[in-house]
């Protein structure tokens, strides 16, 4: 069946026909071949994140990316004598705060405007004001706007104070170069259906073994016990505690192979960045202003302001969808806007087609 449209979204995203084809066979979770696929994936994830297997491990977890974030927060933070600081500049940072509320984890929220980066200077001041903080969490690529937060400047502030660092790299790992060994973070969370270009079904957590080893008994959830999941995968390599998304795992294995064939993260980043740059310049030429400063813009997704008060996003969305593309509504609470993603099996040729369609729309709806 022909794909009716391309997804210009931050994930799920448009995948290659070969990734889709990898899901056409049924697999047994106990089978040795399948368990070997799982173990290979765990090592490949460390490789793409430049994380040394002596210090870090990969834990796979059924569910969406938010399951992985919740499992990490709920397992990494002890039940007593711990305070979490959350740096928030969008909906996904806010979601971490909500997780902390659900689990009754004491937390200090440092809130920025949605079009601002998480400023290391302000975080440093907040940490000085709150010496009780033991854990810190923030988003790398905040897809509320497309902003890329400076984790390389934030993590050293935490290490200097012995604070455990949790980075949500959901929409960046695999598409933006990250060197976990150099970053020296404690936890980094991502998902199968983002920049690796797999399909939805599981999250994965790159965890520092020495930190994860301290977390036995912390988890507030049976299914989301990251420590228990790690122990199961360690004692029986390739075995998940509960039923794993077998088809999704094989799609992800194929997607990892295709990432390697593309040349790795750097070439993929360049492809994404080229698409984002073309999109940004083309949309501005058509009268759509940017929501955030280009200096803070990541290559994953871009937010654009409505060109006028009369702009009808639903009509605009349907016009584009009928011609082969699906985009995202805005998530910025204070600015009428929408978002267009530039990750997945797309390139500048696709972006040029999109811009031609939007140009047609603008001519019909000046």
C-alpha positions as CSV (number, residue, x, y, z in Angstrom):
1,X,0.0,0.0,0.0
2,X,1.3,3.4,-0.9
3,X,2.2,5.7,2.0
4,X,-0.6,8.4,1.9
5,X,1.7,11.1,3.4
6,X,5.0,11.9,4.9
7,X,5.2,12.6,8.6
8,X,7.0,15.9,9.3
9,X,6.7,15.3,13.0
10,X,9.1,14.7,15.9
11,X,8.3,10.9,16.1
12,X,6.5,8.8,15.1
13,X,8.1,9.7,11.8
14,X,8.3,8.4,8.3
15,X,10.3,5.2,8.2
16,X,11.9,3.4,5.2
17,X,10.2,0.5,3.4
18,X,12.9,-1.8,4.7
19,X,12.2,-0.9,8.4
20,X,8.5,-1.5,7.8
21,X,9.3,-4.9,6.1
22,X,11.3,-6.0,9.1
23,X,8.0,-6.3,11.1
24,X,6.5,-8.8,8.7
25,X,7.7,-11.9,10.7
26,X,6.5,-13.2,14.1
27,X,9.1,-13.9,16.7
28,X,9.3,-15.7,20.0
29,X,10.6,-13.7,23.0
30,X,12.5,-16.8,24.4
31,X,14.2,-17.7,21.1
32,X,17.9,-17.5,21.2
33,X,18.0,-15.6,17.9
34,X,15.7,-12.9,19.1
35,X,17.6,-12.6,22.4
36,X,20.7,-12.1,20.4
37,X,19.1,-9.3,18.5
38,X,18.2,-7.6,21.8
39,X,21.7,-7.9,23.1
40,X,23.2,-6.5,19.8
41,X,20.8,-3.6,20.0
42,X,21.9,-2.8,23.6
43,X,25.5,-2.6,22.5
44,X,24.8,-0.6,19.3
45,X,22.9,2.0,21.4
46,X,26.0,2.5,23.5
47,X,28.1,2.8,20.4
48,X,25.9,5.5,18.8
49,X,25.9,7.4,22.1
50,X,29.7,7.0,22.4
51,X,29.3,5.4,25.8
52,X,31.9,2.9,27.1
53,X,30.4,-0.4,27.9
54,X,32.7,-0.7,31.0
55,X,30.9,2.2,32.6
56,X,27.4,2.3,31.0
57,X,24.7,-0.2,30.2
58,X,21.6,0.0,28.0
59,X,18.2,-0.9,29.5
60,X,15.3,-1.5,27.1
61,X,11.8,-0.8,28.4
62,X,8.4,-1.6,26.8
63,X,6.3,1.5,26.1
64,X,6.7,5.0,24.8
65,X,9.5,7.4,25.6
66,X,7.5,8.8,28.6
67,X,7.6,5.3,30.1
68,X,11.4,5.4,29.9
69,X,11.5,8.9,31.5
70,X,9.1,7.9,34.3
71,X,11.0,4.6,34.9
72,X,14.2,6.6,35.2
73,X,12.8,9.2,37.6
74,X,10.9,6.6,39.6
75,X,14.0,4.4,40.0
76,X,16.9,6.8,40.1
77,X,15.5,9.0,42.9
78,X,15.4,7.3,46.3
79,X,12.2,7.2,48.4
80,X,13.9,9.2,51.2
81,X,16.4,12.0,51.6
82,X,16.4,13.0,47.9
83,X,15.3,16.2,46.1
84,X,14.9,16.5,42.3
85,X,15.5,19.7,40.4
86,X,13.7,19.9,37.1
87,X,14.8,22.5,34.5
88,X,11.7,23.3,32.4
89,X,11.3,25.2,29.2
90,X,8.5,23.3,27.5
91,X,5.9,20.6,27.9
92,X,8.3,17.7,28.2
93,X,10.2,19.3,31.1
94,X,6.8,20.0,32.7
95,X,6.0,16.3,32.3
96,X,8.9,15.3,34.4
97,X,7.6,17.6,37.1
98,X,4.2,15.9,36.9
99,X,5.9,12.5,37.2
100,X,7.6,13.7,40.4
101,X,4.2,14.9,41.7
102,X,2.6,11.4,41.0
103,X,5.4,9.7,42.9
104,X,5.5,12.3,45.7
105,X,9.1,13.1,45.0
106,X,10.2,16.4,46.5
107,X,11.2,18.7,43.6
108,X,12.4,22.2,42.8
109,X,11.2,23.4,39.4
110,X,13.3,26.0,37.6
111,X,11.0,27.4,34.9
112,X,12.1,29.2,31.8
113,X,10.0,30.7,29.0
114,X,9.2,28.3,26.2
115,X,11.4,30.2,23.7
116,X,14.4,30.4,26.1
117,X,17.1,27.9,26.6
118,X,17.8,26.3,30.0
119,X,20.4,28.9,31.0
120,X,23.4,27.3,32.8
121,X,23.9,30.6,34.8
122,X,20.4,30.5,36.2
123,X,20.7,26.8,37.0
124,X,24.0,27.4,38.8
125,X,22.2,30.1,40.9
126,X,19.3,27.7,41.6
127,X,21.7,24.9,42.7
128,X,23.5,27.3,45.0
129,X,20.1,28.3,46.5
130,X,19.1,24.7,46.9
131,X,21.9,22.6,48.4
132,X,19.4,19.9,49.3
133,X,19.1,18.9,45.6
134,X,20.4,15.4,44.9
135,X,19.1,14.7,41.4
136,X,18.6,16.9,38.3
137,X,16.5,16.3,35.1
138,X,16.1,18.3,31.9
139,X,15.3,17.9,28.2
140,X,18.0,18.0,25.5
141,X,15.8,18.6,22.5
142,X,12.6,20.2,23.8
143,X,10.1,19.6,21.0
144,X,7.6,22.0,22.3
145,X,9.5,24.5,20.2
146,X,12.5,22.7,18.7
147,X,15.0,24.4,21.1
148,X,18.3,22.5,21.9
149,X,19.3,22.9,25.5
150,X,23.1,23.1,26.4
151,X,23.5,19.9,28.3
152,X,27.3,20.0,27.8
153,X,27.3,23.1,30.0
154,X,24.8,21.9,32.5
155,X,26.2,18.5,33.4
156,X,29.5,19.8,34.7
157,X,27.6,22.0,37.2
158,X,26.0,18.8,38.5
159,X,29.1,16.7,38.6
160,X,30.9,19.4,40.7
161,X,28.1,19.0,43.3
162,X,27.8,15.2,43.2
163,X,24.2,15.5,41.8
164,X,22.8,12.7,39.7
165,X,22.0,13.8,36.1
166,X,19.0,12.6,34.1
167,X,18.9,13.8,30.5
168,X,15.8,13.3,28.3
169,X,17.4,12.9,24.9
170,X,14.2,11.5,23.4
171,X,14.3,13.6,20.2
172,X,18.0,14.0,19.8
173,X,19.9,10.8,20.3
174,X,20.8,9.3,16.9
175,X,20.2,12.7,15.1
176,X,22.4,15.0,17.1
177,X,25.9,14.0,18.1
178,X,26.1,13.1,21.8
179,X,29.3,11.8,23.4
180,X,28.1,10.2,26.7
181,X,31.6,9.4,27.9
182,X,32.6,13.1,27.6
183,X,29.2,14.4,28.9
184,X,29.6,12.0,31.9
185,X,25.8,12.1,32.6
186,X,24.3,9.4,34.8
187,X,21.1,8.6,32.8
188,X,20.2,9.4,29.2
189,X,16.8,8.4,27.9
190,X,15.5,8.0,24.3
191,X,13.0,6.0,22.2
192,X,12.9,3.7,19.3
193,X,10.7,5.9,17.1
194,X,12.8,9.1,17.0
195,X,16.1,9.8,15.3
196,X,17.2,6.2,14.9
197,X,14.1,6.0,12.7
198,X,12.4,2.9,14.1
199,X,8.7,2.6,15.1
200,X,7.0,3.2,18.4
201,X,7.0,0.4,21.0
202,X,9.9,0.8,23.4
203,X,12.2,3.3,25.2
204,X,15.8,2.8,26.1
205,X,17.9,4.2,28.9
206,X,21.7,4.5,28.9
207,X,22.6,4.3,32.5
208,X,25.9,4.6,34.4
209,X,26.3,1.2,36.0
210,X,27.7,2.5,39.3
211,X,24.6,4.7,39.7
212,X,22.0,2.2,38.6
213,X,23.5,-0.3,41.0
214,X,22.5,1.9,43.9
215,X,18.8,2.0,43.0
216,X,17.5,-1.4,44.2
217,X,14.2,-0.9,45.9
218,X,13.7,2.7,44.8
219,X,11.1,2.0,42.1
220,X,7.5,3.0,42.8
221,X,6.2,0.8,40.0
222,X,6.6,-2.9,39.2
223,X,6.6,-2.6,35.4
224,X,8.7,0.6,35.5
225,X,11.4,-0.7,37.8
226,X,14.5,0.1,35.8
227,X,16.8,-1.7,38.2
228,X,14.8,-4.9,38.0
229,X,14.7,-4.7,34.2
230,X,18.5,-4.3,34.1
231,X,19.0,-7.2,36.5
232,X,16.8,-9.4,34.3
233,X,18.7,-8.5,31.1
234,X,22.0,-9.1,32.9
235,X,21.2,-12.5,34.4
236,X,19.5,-13.7,31.2
237,X,21.0,-11.8,28.3
238,X,18.4,-10.6,25.8
239,X,15.5,-11.5,28.0
240,X,13.0,-8.8,28.9
241,X,11.0,-9.2,32.2
242,X,7.6,-9.0,30.5
243,X,6.5,-9.5,26.9
244,X,8.6,-7.4,24.6
245,X,7.5,-5.7,21.4
246,X,9.2,-8.3,19.1
247,X,8.2,-6.7,15.8
248,X,9.3,-3.3,16.9
249,X,12.6,-4.7,18.1
250,X,13.4,-6.1,14.7
251,X,12.3,-2.9,13.0
252,X,14.7,-1.0,15.3
253,X,17.5,-3.5,14.5
254,X,17.0,-2.7,10.8
255,X,16.9,1.0,11.5
256,X,20.2,0.8,13.4
257,X,21.8,-1.0,10.4
258,X,20.5,1.8,8.1
259,X,21.9,4.4,10.4
260,X,25.3,2.7,10.1
261,X,24.9,2.6,6.3
262,X,24.2,6.3,6.2
263,X,27.5,6.8,7.9
264,X,26.4,7.2,11.5
265,X,25.1,10.1,13.6
266,X,27.2,12.9,12.0
267,X,25.9,12.4,8.4
268,X,22.3,12.0,9.7
269,X,22.7,15.2,11.7
270,X,23.9,17.0,8.5
271,X,20.9,15.7,6.6
272,X,18.5,16.8,9.3
273,X,20.2,20.2,9.6
274,X,20.1,20.8,5.9
275,X,16.4,20.0,5.8
276,X,15.8,22.3,8.8
277,X,17.8,25.1,7.3
278,X,16.0,24.9,4.0
279,X,12.6,24.8,5.8
280,X,13.5,27.7,8.0
281,X,14.6,30.0,5.2
282,X,11.7,28.9,2.9
283,X,9.0,29.4,5.5
284,X,10.3,32.9,6.5
285,X,10.3,33.8,2.8
286,X,6.6,32.8,2.8
287,X,5.8,35.0,5.7
288,X,6.1,32.6,8.7
289,X,8.3,34.0,11.4
290,X,10.3,31.7,13.8
291,X,9.3,31.3,17.4
292,X,12.8,30.8,18.8
293,X,16.2,32.3,18.1
294,X,18.0,30.4,15.3
295,X,21.1,30.2,17.7
296,X,19.1,27.8,19.9
297,X,17.4,25.9,17.1
298,X,17.9,22.2,16.8
299,X,17.5,20.2,13.6
300,X,14.6,18.1,14.9
301,X,11.5,20.3,14.7
302,X,10.8,24.0,14.1
303,X,8.0,26.2,15.4
304,X,6.5,28.9,13.2
305,X,4.2,31.8,14.2
306,X,0.8,32.2,12.6
307,X,1.2,34.8,9.8
308,X,-1.9,36.7,10.9
309,X,-4.8,36.6,13.4
310,X,-7.0,35.3,10.6
311,X,-4.8,32.3,9.9
312,X,-6.8,29.0,10.0
313,X,-4.4,26.2,11.1
314,X,-7.0,23.5,10.5
315,X,-7.6,24.6,7.0
316,X,-3.8,24.9,6.4
317,X,-3.2,21.4,7.9
318,X,-5.8,19.7,5.7
319,X,-4.5,21.5,2.5
320,X,-1.0,20.2,3.2
321,X,-2.2,16.7,4.2
322,X,-4.3,16.3,1.0
323,X,-1.0,17.0,-0.9
324,X,1.2,14.5,0.9
325,X,2.4,15.9,4.3
326,X,1.4,15.8,7.9
327,X,2.7,18.5,10.3
328,X,2.1,19.2,14.0
329,X,0.0,21.8,15.8
330,X,1.8,24.3,18.1
331,X,2.5,23.5,21.7
332,X,3.8,26.9,22.8
333,X,1.2,28.2,25.3
334,X,1.7,31.9,24.7
335,X,2.2,32.1,20.9
336,X,-0.2,30.9,18.2
337,X,2.1,28.6,16.3
338,X,2.6,25.3,14.6
339,X,5.5,22.9,14.1
340,X,7.2,21.1,11.3
341,X,9.6,18.2,11.8
342,X,12.7,17.5,9.7
343,X,13.6,14.0,11.0
344,X,12.8,10.6,9.5
345,X,13.1,9.3,6.0
346,X,13.0,12.8,4.5
347,X,15.5,15.2,2.9
348,X,15.6,18.6,1.3
349,X,13.8,17.3,-1.8
350,X,10.8,16.6,0.3
351,X,11.1,20.0,2.1
352,X,11.2,21.8,-1.3
353,X,7.9,19.9,-2.3
354,X,6.4,21.0,1.0
355,X,7.4,24.6,0.5
356,X,5.9,24.6,-3.0
357,X,2.6,23.4,-1.5
358,X,2.6,26.0,1.2
359,X,3.4,28.7,-1.4
360,X,0.3,27.6,-3.3
361,X,-1.7,27.9,-0.1
362,X,-0.4,31.4,0.6
363,X,-1.4,32.5,-2.9
364,X,-4.9,31.2,-2.3
365,X,-5.0,32.6,1.3
366,X,-2.9,35.7,1.4
